[in-house]
Amino acid sequence: MIERLKKMMPSQESMQNNRWLRWMGPRLFHPRLWRMHRKAVALGVGIGVFFAFLIPIAQIPLSAILSMWLRANIPAAALATIVNTPLTFPPVYYAAWELGRWMLSFKQPDVSSNEAGGLGESTLSSGLSETGLSEVSQGGTAQWIELLIGQMDTIGKPMALGAFVFACVFSVLAYALVQFVWIKRVRRRRASRLMQCGH
């Protein structure tokens, strides 16, 4: 897993050519932000996953900024943002809305509120089904986001809460997973060297 992660990480050249990151200048390439250290990489992955679930735009630059501040691995943070792609945005944020609505004890809107222009569960569900995952990958996400913006009074608060919960939970899990796999890999290598020395 660690070797695969290293191969998938963006290079300094690709990061330098990223239009969203150019303004950071030389600070972006400080050695401590690119070191393959366990804690730095795990923190970078956690940061990337956090922004991947929190917002659907500007994930990489925001991850890079926070990584600079927390001294996390920037390539790992940038790579981890791909866990939530344009194909997964609609179902993820619909699930976030459901979670937030449940946490806030929102009541199901009645038919009259839907006819008056509100966005109930059925309306949001139908919007997702009509868009379809194939259409989402061809620009459907923008239409879906426009739909959400137009109905922020109804779904904004629960969706923001649900997305924040998702971001926190999955970022912590990602951080713990990288730590676990890394430590396990180091111990396995150490045990292998000890066995070879014993022979």
Summary of the structure (lengths in Angstrom):
residues: 199
radius of gyration: 20.7
end to end distance: 28.4
largest distance: 79.0
contacts: 603
relative contact order: 0.14
helix: 80%
strand: 0%
